[in-house]
């Protein structure tokens, strides 16, 4: 089963991010129900391993997190592959991610080494952008340069990710509370 651990977003953050998406005239927008901040991508895992991971994740105790959205960014260089809302990397967020990754290792999941750039993906762009699309994206980023948002995450979750031609579908497998 393809899976990941992430932070679901509170309704106020979802509403604000949807308003940001409305101004983008390029790419394929991520549906609101799929907006999240990934803490660990697990790739394909057998169900018994995910059951062990569930037990490990259920033991994590951490405070609710303040999420500080600090603007918009693209990933992929001169030919962007995705548009994301950047989230400030706080010690609390980094600590939760570390604990989640430790739980994954304890469950027998080997994770790729990667730099943590907390973000919420808002749109994905095709590999070959049509003429003028890069300029549209640049204009959109300039117009939305002042985007800022503060929100609070009160849980993290284990999700299943099912790939389909129209995009991935994420299903909640289990949620884990973050205390206030």
N, C-alpha and C positions, 0 to 999 in steps of 0.2 A: 504494500500500500504506500503510495507517495504521500508524504506528510511533512508538516512543519510546525514549529511552536512560534506563536506570535501574540502581539497585544491587539485585541479588538479595540476599536475606537468608540468613545462615548458619542451619543447622538449629536451633541453640539459641534463636535469636531467633524463628524460625518457631514452635517449640514453645511458647514463652512467649506469643506473640501469639495463638496458637490457644486457649490457656487463657483469655486475656482475652475473646476472642470468645464462649466458651461461656457467659459470664454475661449476654450481651446478648439480650434477648427482644424486639427490635424491628429492623426493617429487613432488608436482604439482605446477609448476610455475604460478604466477599470470600473466595473459596477460597484455601487456604494456598498453592497453587502460583502464585497471582497476586499474592501479597504482595511488594511492592518499594517502593523509594524512587525517585521520578521525578526525573531530572536535567534532562531536556528532552523535552517533548512535541512531536513532529514533524508531527502531523496526517498527511494523505495526501501521499505522495511517490512519484515514479516510481522504479522499480527502479534505473535507472542512477545516479540521485542518491544512493540508499541505498548503492550499491556504492562511490561516491566517498566518502561519509561513512564507510563501513567502513574504507577506507584511512586516512582522517584519524584516526579513533578508535584504530586499531591503533598509531599513532605516539605516543599519549599515554603518558607515563611518570609515575606518581604512586605514593606510598606507600599501603600498606593503610590503611584508615580505621577509627578508633574511632567507633562509633555510640553515642551516649548518648540513650536514650529517656527523656524527661523527664515523661511523663504522657500523659493522653488529652485530646482536644479535639474539639469539633464545628465544622464549617464550615457557614455558612448563616444565622447569626443566630438569631432566636427560633424559627424553624422549621428545624431542622437538616437539611442535605442529606446529610452524611456524618459518620462517626465515624473519627477517626484517632489513631494513636500519634505524638505529637510527638517530633521528633529535634532535639537541640541543633545549632544552626548554628555549626559550628566553622570556623576559617580553612581547614583542610585540605579539608573538605567543600565549602565555598564555592569554593575554588580549583579543585577537580576539576570542579564544575559550570561554572565560567567556562571552563575548557579544553574541556569538551564543547560548550558553546554556541559557542565560537570555531571548533571543528571543524565544527559544523553550518553556520556562516556560510561557512566556506571551501568547503564542499561545495555551496553555493548555496541553503541552506535559510534562509528568513526565519522567525525565531521571534518569538512574541508577547513583548512586554515584560511581565514579571510579577515581583512580589516573591517572593523565595525563602523559602518556609516549609516546611522539610524535614519530611516526615511519611510515614507508611505508612497508607494507607486500609484500615480494618478492616471497615466496613459502609457501605452506602448506604441512604438513607431515601427513601420515595416523596415526590413533590411535595406530596401532601395526606395528612398523617399522620392516622391514626384517633384518635378521642377517647382520651385517656389515654396515647398513645404518647410525647408530649413529657415527661410526668412519669416514665414508665418509663426514658426515656433519662437524665433528670436523676438519678434514683435510682441507675442503673447507674454514672454518672460519679462520684457521691458515694462509692459503695462501692469503686470502683476508683481513687480519688484518689491512692493511694500507689504506683501503678504506676511502676516504674523498671527499666531494663534497660541493660546495657552489652554490646555485641557488636562484632565486627570484620568489616568487609567486605573481601574479598580480590580482588574483581573488580567490573567494571561491564559492562553488556551492552546490545546493541541488540535490541529486541523488535518483533515484529509484533503488532498488536492487531486482533482480528477481533470485530466487534460481533455479538451474537446476542440474541434476546429474553430468554434466561435470564441474560444478562450477558456481558461481554467475555471473550475467551479470548486469552491471551498466549503467543506462541511465540518462543523464543529464536532469534535469527538469528545472533548472534555474541557471544562473550564476550571481555573484555580484562582481563588480570591487573593487579592492583595489587600492587606489590612490598612485602615486609615491611619 
